[in-house]
Amino acid sequence: MGDYAPIAGWYEAPDNPALIEFWDGQKWTGHQAAPEPELQSVGAQATPTPMAAPAPAAAPNPFAPADPATLPPPVPQAPEVPASTGKKKFSLNGRLIGLIGGIVVLIVAVALILTKI
């Protein structure tokens, strides 16, 4: 089996058990905080749950969803064409061109064969 790595979240800090630190799924981020007290009913067993990640102090995320109020109006889309029934339709002109082309190829092939005999 491979190495086990816990999912991203807040866990007990490895260097100071009195604090919690954020684990990004691969490494400790260095963001530490005092743990919030958990309210439990009498007899309930504590279950560790990751807390939310800290808000980034840097520039806003360019990949974050935009506020719908600031978006431009939607572009009208062309109406959908109904799906075909699976049967391809070819025009009569296309069929005639294909037939004539096939006959020409056949005549050339026969002529080449006969000239080699």
C-alpha positions in Angstrom: 0.0 0.0 0.0 1.1 3.6 -0.5 1.6 6.3 2.1 -1.4 7.8 3.7 -1.9 11.5 3.7 -4.9 13.2 5.4 -7.2 15.4 3.4 -6.8 19.2 3.4 -8.1 20.8 6.6 -7.2 22.1 10.1 -5.4 19.6 12.3 -3.3 19.8 15.6 -0.1 21.6 14.8 2.9 19.2 14.7 5.2 21.7 16.6 2.6 23.0 19.1 -0.3 20.8 20.2 -2.1 23.8 21.7 -2.6 25.2 18.2 -4.2 24.0 15.0 -2.5 24.3 11.6 -3.8 24.1 8.1 -2.7 21.0 6.1 -3.2 21.6 2.3 -3.2 17.9 1.5 0.5 17.7 0.8 2.3 20.0 3.3 1.7 22.2 6.3 0.9 25.8 5.2 2.2 27.6 8.3 -1.3 29.1 9.0 -1.9 28.5 12.7 -4.8 29.4 15.0 -6.1 28.6 18.4 -8.7 25.8 18.3 -12.3 26.8 18.8 -14.0 24.9 21.7 -16.4 22.3 20.5 -19.8 22.0 22.1 -20.9 18.5 22.8 -23.8 16.9 24.6 -23.1 14.7 27.6 -21.8 11.3 26.5 -21.3 12.3 22.9 -18.0 11.2 21.3 -15.9 13.9 19.6 -15.4 13.5 15.9 -12.6 15.5 14.4 -13.8 17.6 11.4 -11.6 19.9 9.3 -12.4 23.6 9.6 -12.6 26.0 6.7 -9.4 27.2 5.1 -8.2 30.8 6.0 -9.1 33.6 3.6 -6.3 34.4 1.3 -4.6 37.7 2.1 -3.2 38.1 -1.4 -4.9 39.2 -4.6 -8.4 37.8 -5.3 -8.6 34.5 -7.1 -9.0 35.1 -10.9 -10.7 31.7 -11.3 -13.4 32.5 -8.7 -17.0 32.7 -10.1 -18.0 36.2 -10.9 -20.9 38.1 -9.3 -23.9 37.5 -11.6 -24.9 41.1 -11.3 -21.7 42.2 -12.9 -21.8 39.8 -15.8 -22.7 40.9 -19.3 -26.1 39.8 -20.7 -26.2 36.3 -22.2 -25.6 35.9 -25.9 -28.7 34.5 -27.7 -28.1 31.0 -28.9 -29.2 29.5 -32.2 -32.2 27.2 -31.8 -31.2 23.5 -31.5 -31.6 21.3 -34.5 -33.5 18.1 -33.8 -31.3 15.1 -33.7 -31.4 13.0 -36.9 -33.0 9.6 -36.9 -29.7 7.9 -37.7 -30.4 7.6 -41.4 -28.1 9.8 -43.5 -29.8 11.7 -46.4 -27.8 12.4 -49.6 -28.9 14.5 -52.4 -29.6 13.0 -55.9 -26.7 15.1 -57.3 -24.3 13.7 -54.8 -25.4 10.2 -55.6 -25.0 10.7 -59.4 -21.5 12.2 -59.0 -20.5 9.3 -56.8 -21.9 6.8 -59.3 -20.2 8.5 -62.3 -16.9 8.7 -60.4 -17.1 5.0 -59.5 -17.8 4.0 -63.2 -14.8 6.1 -64.4 -12.5 4.4 -61.8 -13.8 1.0 -62.9 -13.2 1.7 -66.6 -9.7 3.0 -65.9 -8.9 0.0 -63.8 -10.1 -2.4 -66.5 -8.2 -0.6 -69.2 -5.0 -0.8 -67.1 -5.5 -4.5 -66.5 -6.2 -5.2 -70.2 -3.1 -3.2 -71.3 -0.8 -5.3 -69.1 -2.1 -8.6 -70.5 
